Amino acid sequence: MISAFSVMSRAAGQPFAVTGGVGEALIAAASASAMDLQKKVPITITSDGTLYVEDRKTTIDGMARYMQAEQAKGEDVTVIIRADTHAQYGLFVTVLDTLKKLNIDKIAVATDVQ
């Protein structure tokens, strides 16, 4: 049984997956379908330190309030963090720490491969 399924990108637009067999691929596909039902919240950190949740400019406190409101809806929340190449590392860590305090543990980091 697969405990985790990862899709990685070696080059932009060329995803690939590594699985151990057809049965595991089917399990992974079922898991991917379940993930599609989850609320996905994009959080963006720009190089000038601006923070966005969805498309709204916000602060760490505003992000925390937004995430608490999403959790209150009873939905399973997945966060996708997008950070500019020159984004402030400290802000990235603060975002992760805040999500951890809110018990949000489904976090993906989006990257661009050049």
PLY file of the C-alpha trace (Angstrom):
ply
format ascii 1.0
element vertex 114
property float x
property float y
property float z
element edge 113
property int vertex1
property int vertex2
end_header
0.00 0.00 0.00
1.20 3.51 -0.77
1.57 5.82 2.19
2.34 8.83 -0.01
2.14 9.62 -3.69
4.33 12.26 -5.25
4.25 13.85 -8.66
7.42 15.75 -9.48
8.49 17.88 -12.38
11.87 17.46 -14.01
11.20 20.31 -16.42
8.35 22.76 -16.78
5.29 21.04 -18.21
6.69 17.51 -17.96
5.22 15.83 -14.87
6.05 12.24 -14.07
5.13 9.81 -11.34
6.93 6.84 -9.89
4.78 3.96 -8.65
5.44 0.34 -7.87
2.66 -1.20 -9.93
-0.86 -0.97 -11.26
-2.51 -1.57 -7.88
-0.52 1.21 -6.27
-1.25 3.53 -9.21
-4.98 2.91 -8.74
-4.73 3.66 -5.03
-2.79 6.81 -5.83
-5.40 7.86 -8.40
-8.13 7.39 -5.81
-6.13 9.49 -3.35
-5.67 12.20 -5.97
-9.44 12.23 -6.55
-10.04 12.67 -2.83
-7.59 15.57 -2.78
-9.57 17.26 -5.56
-12.51 17.46 -3.14
-10.48 19.36 -0.57
-10.44 23.13 -0.32
-7.15 24.35 -1.80
-5.98 27.73 -0.57
-3.12 29.39 -2.46
-0.81 31.58 -0.38
1.66 33.72 -2.30
4.76 35.46 -0.96
6.32 38.06 -3.24
9.90 39.31 -3.30
8.90 42.58 -1.60
7.36 40.70 1.34
3.74 41.04 0.27
1.48 38.17 1.35
-1.61 37.08 -0.57
-4.28 34.55 0.39
-6.22 33.55 -2.70
-5.91 36.85 -4.60
-6.25 39.13 -1.56
-3.35 41.08 -0.11
-3.16 40.40 3.62
-1.02 40.11 6.73
-0.03 37.06 8.79
-2.93 37.80 11.15
-5.31 38.17 8.20
-4.08 34.87 6.78
-4.65 33.18 10.14
-8.21 34.55 10.38
-8.96 33.42 6.81
-7.64 29.92 7.50
-9.63 29.67 10.75
-12.79 30.64 8.84
-12.09 27.93 6.25
-11.53 25.35 9.01
-14.78 26.41 10.70
-16.65 25.40 7.52
-15.59 21.83 8.27
-13.69 21.43 5.03
-10.36 19.65 4.78
-7.96 22.44 3.82
-4.84 22.06 1.70
-2.50 25.06 1.42
-0.40 25.66 -1.66
2.45 28.09 -0.95
3.90 29.95 -3.89
6.94 32.08 -3.23
8.91 34.34 -5.53
12.52 33.25 -6.02
13.63 36.28 -4.02
10.94 36.03 -1.35
11.96 36.68 2.23
12.80 33.36 3.87
11.70 34.67 7.26
8.19 35.36 5.99
8.04 31.89 4.45
8.94 30.34 7.82
6.41 32.56 9.62
3.68 31.38 7.23
4.61 27.73 7.90
4.72 28.30 11.68
1.32 30.00 11.62
-0.22 27.14 9.63
1.31 24.65 12.07
-0.24 26.51 15.04
-3.60 26.23 13.28
-3.07 22.44 12.90
-3.00 22.72 9.11
-0.65 19.99 7.98
-1.55 19.55 4.32
0.87 21.97 2.72
2.35 21.93 -0.75
5.08 24.22 -2.01
4.72 25.18 -5.67
7.95 25.66 -7.56
8.89 26.67 -11.08
11.55 24.61 -12.78
13.72 26.60 -15.14
0 1
1 2
2 3
3 4
4 5
5 6
6 7
7 8
8 9
9 10
10 11
11 12
12 13
13 14
14 15
15 16
16 17
17 18
18 19
19 20
20 21
21 22
22 23
23 24
24 25
25 26
26 27
27 28
28 29
29 30
30 31
31 32
32 33
33 34
34 35
35 36
36 37
37 38
38 39
39 40
40 41
41 42
42 43
43 44
44 45
45 46
46 47
47 48
48 49
49 50
50 51
51 52
52 53
53 54
54 55
55 56
56 57
57 58
58 59
59 60
60 61
61 62
62 63
63 64
64 65
65 66
66 67
67 68
68 69
69 70
70 71
71 72
72 73
73 74
74 75
75 76
76 77
77 78
78 79
79 80
80 81
81 82
82 83
83 84
84 85
85 86
86 87
87 88
88 89
89 90
90 91
91 92
92 93
93 94
94 95
95 96
96 97
97 98
98 99
99 100
100 101
101 102
102 103
103 104
104 105
105 106
106 107
107 108
108 109
109 110
110 111
111 112
112 113
